């Protein structure tokens, strides 16, 4: 049972006999707390009709999470945002984390400018959420330093039993080649692969 957030962006959710606080999945403030891009604020699993496996349509932020793999524009981020809202509705704190921003804020966290560093550290706290939506894994230009950041972060999520939802254009073999066997092993212990196919929804059918 969920109580109304009255616009503050956080709700009390009764789960069994315990009370949890989670971002409101139904208001703008809640969407901002989760970091969901505005164009996906209305995303819902019902948008995908009967095409989703039941385990995805009924997912509420528990392990295992999901790797949403497919070509550009097939709806991976739309579905990931919908799953973030489903998790929040079930009382699970969810955070939307674009890979590019994760790497950028990690670098900013080392800034000598105290204000910049503190702002980056505040943003990076979302990496500690029980549910993390990691968007666009694989689009980043990989370097040794960036690979180290991502490998250490995957280890941290694994150790904390974080429920991950990952969107990527890469398949398992490409993920292994890019991030290594250890990362891939950790991912497939805690997530399930969901290939997503179809045309690019951003391009008009007539083109």
C-alpha positions in Angstrom: 0.0 0.0 0.0 1.4 3.4 -1.0 0.6 6.8 0.5 0.4 10.0 -1.6 3.7 12.0 -1.6 1.7 15.4 -1.9 4.4 16.6 -4.3 7.5 16.1 -2.2 8.7 13.3 -4.4 8.9 10.6 -1.7 6.3 8.1 -0.5 5.8 5.8 2.5 5.2 2.2 1.3 3.9 -0.5 3.5 5.7 -3.8 2.7 4.3 -6.5 4.9 4.6 -5.1 8.4 7.4 -2.7 7.6 7.4 0.8 6.2 9.8 1.9 3.4 10.4 5.2 1.9 10.9 5.4 -1.9 10.8 7.9 -4.7 7.3 8.7 -5.8 6.7 6.9 -9.1 3.8 9.2 -10.0 5.0 12.8 -9.8 7.6 15.1 -11.3 9.5 15.4 -8.1 9.8 11.6 -7.8 11.1 11.3 -11.3 13.8 13.9 -10.6 14.8 12.1 -7.4 15.3 9.0 -9.4 17.1 10.9 -12.2 14.8 9.6 -14.9 15.0 11.8 -18.1 11.9 13.9 -18.5 10.9 12.3 -21.8 10.5 9.0 -19.9 8.5 10.2 -16.9 5.3 8.5 -18.2 7.0 5.2 -19.1 5.2 2.1 -17.9 5.5 -1.6 -18.5 2.0 -1.6 -20.0 3.4 0.4 -22.9 4.9 -2.8 -24.2 1.6 -4.7 -24.2 1.9 -8.4 -24.1 5.4 -8.5 -25.6 7.2 -8.6 -22.3 7.9 -11.9 -20.4 5.8 -12.1 -17.2 9.0 -12.0 -15.1 9.8 -8.5 -16.6 6.2 -7.2 -16.4 5.9 -8.1 -12.7 9.5 -7.2 -11.7 9.6 -5.0 -8.6 13.2 -4.3 -8.0 14.4 -7.6 -6.7 17.3 -9.8 -7.8 17.9 -10.9 -10.4 17.9 -7.7 -12.4 18.0 -7.4 -16.2 20.4 -6.7 -19.1 18.3 -5.1 -21.8 20.3 -5.7 -25.0 19.4 -4.5 -28.5 20.0 -2.1 -31.3 19.6 1.7 -31.1 16.1 3.0 -30.7 14.2 -0.3 -29.9 12.9 1.0 -26.5 15.6 -0.2 -24.0 15.8 3.0 -22.0 12.0 3.4 -22.1 11.6 -0.1 -20.5 14.4 0.6 -18.0 12.6 3.8 -16.9 9.4 1.9 -16.6 11.1 -0.7 -14.4 12.5 2.0 -12.2 9.0 3.3 -11.6 7.8 -0.3 -10.8 10.6 -0.7 -8.3 9.8 2.6 -6.6 6.1 1.7 -6.5 7.1 -1.4 -4.5 9.1 0.6 -2.0 12.5 0.2 -3.5 14.8 3.2 -3.9 15.8 3.3 -7.6 18.3 5.6 -9.3 18.8 6.2 -13.0 22.5 6.4 -13.9 23.8 7.1 -17.4 27.2 5.5 -17.8 28.7 8.7 -19.4 27.6 10.7 -16.4 28.9 8.1 -13.9 32.3 8.5 -15.5 32.1 12.3 -15.6 31.0 12.7 -12.0 33.7 10.2 -10.8 36.3 12.4 -12.5 34.8 15.6 -11.1 34.9 14.0 -7.6 38.7 14.4 -7.7 38.5 18.1 -8.5 40.5 20.5 -6.4 37.4 22.8 -6.5 35.7 21.8 -3.3 32.2 22.8 -4.5 32.7 20.8 -7.7 33.9 17.8 -5.7 31.1 17.9 -3.2 28.5 18.2 -5.9 30.0 15.2 -7.7 30.1 13.1 -4.5 26.4 14.0 -3.8 25.5 12.8 -7.3 27.5 9.6 -6.9 25.5 8.7 -3.8 22.8 7.4 -6.2 25.2 4.5 -7.0 24.3 3.2 -3.5 20.6 2.8 -4.3 19.2 -0.8 -3.9 18.1 -0.5 -7.5 20.3 1.1 -10.2 19.3 1.6 -13.8 22.6 1.8 -15.7 21.9 3.3 -19.1 23.9 3.0 -22.3 26.7 0.7 -21.1 29.1 0.3 -24.0 28.8 3.8 -25.6 31.6 5.2 -23.6 35.1 5.5 -25.1 37.0 3.0 -23.1 40.4 3.8 -21.5 42.4 2.0 -18.8 41.2 4.4 -16.1 37.5 4.2 -17.2 37.7 0.5 -17.3 39.1 0.4 -13.8 36.2 2.7 -12.6 33.6 0.5 -14.1 35.1 -2.7 -12.9 35.3 -1.5 -9.3 31.8 -0.2 -9.5 30.4 -3.5 -10.7 32.3 -5.2 -7.9 30.7 -2.8 -5.4 27.2 -3.5 -6.8 27.8 -7.2 -6.7 28.9 -7.1 -3.0 25.9 -5.0 -2.0 23.4 -7.2 -3.9 22.3 -4.3 -6.0 19.5 -5.0 -8.4 20.8 -3.7 -11.8 18.9 -2.9 -14.9 21.4 -2.3 -17.7 20.7 -1.0 -21.2 23.3 -1.8 -23.8 23.7 -2.2 -27.6 26.2 -5.0 -26.9 25.7 -8.7 -26.7 27.3 -11.1 -24.1 30.4 -11.7 -26.3 31.0 -8.0 -26.8 30.5 -7.3 -23.1 33.1 -9.9 -22.3 35.6 -8.5 -24.8 35.1 -5.0 -23.5 34.9 -5.5 -19.7 36.4 -8.9 -19.1 35.4 -12.3 -17.8 35.1 -11.2 -14.2 32.6 -8.5 -14.8 30.6 -10.6 -17.2 30.5 -13.4 -14.6 29.3 -11.1 -11.9 26.6 -9.6 -14.2 25.2 -13.0 -15.1 25.0 -14.1 -11.5 22.8 -11.1 -10.7 20.9 -10.3 -13.9 19.1 -12.0 -16.7 19.5 -11.2 -20.4 16.5 -9.8 -22.2 17.2 -9.3 -26.0 15.0 -6.5 -27.4 14.5 -6.4 -31.1 12.4 -4.3 -33.5 12.8 -1.2 -35.6 14.2 2.2 -34.4 11.2 3.9 -32.8 12.8 7.3 -33.3 12.7 7.1 -37.1 9.4 7.5 -38.9 8.2 4.3 -40.6 8.0 6.1 -44.0 11.8 6.7 -44.0 
